[in-house]
Amino acid sequence: MNSNLLKAAILGTLVLGTSTHVSHADTTEAMCVVHKQGEKKNASGPCDFSQREGYVSIKLRNGDSYELRPGEKPNHFKDMKGNKVVRTVIGPNSHEYKWDGKKIVVTF
């Protein structure tokens, strides 16, 4: 009887352990510089950057955030309003995310 109880407990633990698996994003603190077309001064400061399964999140300290989902080609995204965003790797630790009229440079 104890062996059946032990088997049931082990089976329950295995089932529970596999069903609660959660995928976590790779998140890091970075430095972001926001360039807006027509503005002479750029906004810059620390930001949170995360990436998971092709999705990208950029959260600025002023409260602005950008959620990007994969587009039809590599390094192409759509933002939460459906606008096209193109990523360019500009160095070993920097990415540029470019919209029409705006870009954000993220340095890790």
C-alpha positions as CSV (number, residue, x, y, z in Angstrom):
1,M,0.0,0.0,0.0
2,N,2.8,2.4,0.8
3,S,4.5,1.7,-2.5
4,N,1.3,2.6,-4.4
5,L,1.0,5.9,-2.4
6,L,4.7,6.6,-3.2
7,K,4.1,6.0,-6.9
8,A,1.1,8.2,-6.9
9,A,3.0,11.0,-5.2
10,I,5.9,10.8,-7.6
11,L,3.5,10.7,-10.6
12,G,1.6,13.7,-9.2
13,T,4.9,15.7,-8.7
14,L,6.0,14.9,-12.2
15,V,2.7,16.0,-13.8
16,L,2.5,19.2,-11.7
17,G,6.2,20.0,-12.4
18,T,5.8,19.7,-16.2
19,S,2.4,21.5,-16.4
20,T,3.6,24.6,-14.6
21,H,6.6,25.3,-16.8
22,V,6.7,29.0,-17.8
23,S,8.9,30.5,-20.5
24,H,10.8,33.5,-19.2
25,A,12.2,36.4,-21.3
26,D,15.8,37.4,-21.4
27,T,15.6,40.8,-19.6
28,T,18.5,43.2,-19.0
29,E,19.0,46.8,-18.1
30,A,20.3,48.8,-21.0
31,M,20.9,52.4,-22.1
32,C,18.3,53.8,-24.6
33,V,18.6,56.8,-26.8
34,V,15.4,58.0,-28.5
35,H,15.8,60.0,-31.7
36,K,12.6,61.7,-33.0
37,Q,12.6,63.3,-36.5
38,G,12.5,67.0,-36.3
39,E,13.7,67.2,-32.7
40,K,17.2,68.6,-32.0
41,K,17.5,67.0,-28.5
42,N,17.6,63.3,-28.1
43,A,16.1,61.6,-25.0
44,S,18.4,59.1,-23.3
45,G,18.6,57.1,-20.1
46,P,18.4,53.6,-18.6
47,C,15.8,51.3,-19.9
48,D,14.7,47.7,-19.6
49,F,15.1,45.5,-22.6
50,S,13.7,42.0,-23.0
51,Q,13.6,39.5,-25.8
52,R,11.8,36.2,-26.0
53,E,10.9,33.9,-28.9
54,G,11.2,36.8,-31.5
55,Y,9.3,39.3,-29.4
56,V,11.0,42.5,-28.0
57,S,10.0,44.8,-25.2
58,I,11.6,48.2,-24.6
59,K,10.5,50.0,-21.4
60,L,11.8,53.5,-20.9
61,R,12.1,55.2,-17.4
62,N,9.6,57.9,-18.5
63,G,6.9,55.2,-18.7
64,D,6.9,54.8,-22.5
65,S,7.1,51.2,-23.6
66,Y,7.3,49.5,-26.9
67,E,6.1,45.9,-27.5
68,L,7.3,44.5,-30.8
69,R,6.2,41.3,-32.4
70,P,8.0,39.5,-35.2
71,G,7.3,40.7,-38.8
72,E,7.4,38.8,-42.0
73,K,11.2,39.0,-42.4
74,P,14.1,38.6,-40.0
75,N,14.8,41.8,-38.0
76,H,11.4,43.2,-39.0
77,F,8.8,43.8,-36.4
78,K,5.4,45.4,-35.9
79,D,4.7,47.6,-32.9
80,M,1.5,47.6,-30.8
81,K,-0.1,50.0,-33.4
82,G,0.9,47.8,-36.4
83,N,3.7,50.1,-37.5
84,K,6.7,48.6,-39.2
85,V,9.9,48.6,-37.2
86,V,13.3,47.4,-38.5
87,R,16.2,46.3,-36.3
88,T,19.8,46.9,-37.3
89,V,22.7,45.5,-35.2
90,I,25.1,48.5,-35.1
91,G,27.8,47.0,-32.9
92,P,28.5,44.0,-30.6
93,N,26.4,45.5,-27.9
94,S,24.0,47.9,-29.7
95,H,20.8,47.5,-31.7
96,E,18.8,50.2,-33.5
97,Y,15.0,49.9,-33.8
98,K,13.7,52.3,-36.5
99,W,10.2,53.5,-37.2
100,D,9.2,56.1,-39.8
101,G,10.2,59.3,-38.0
102,K,11.8,57.7,-34.9
103,K,14.5,55.4,-33.8
104,I,15.6,53.9,-30.5
105,V,19.2,52.8,-30.0
106,V,19.6,50.2,-27.3
107,T,23.1,49.6,-25.8
108,F,23.6,46.7,-23.5
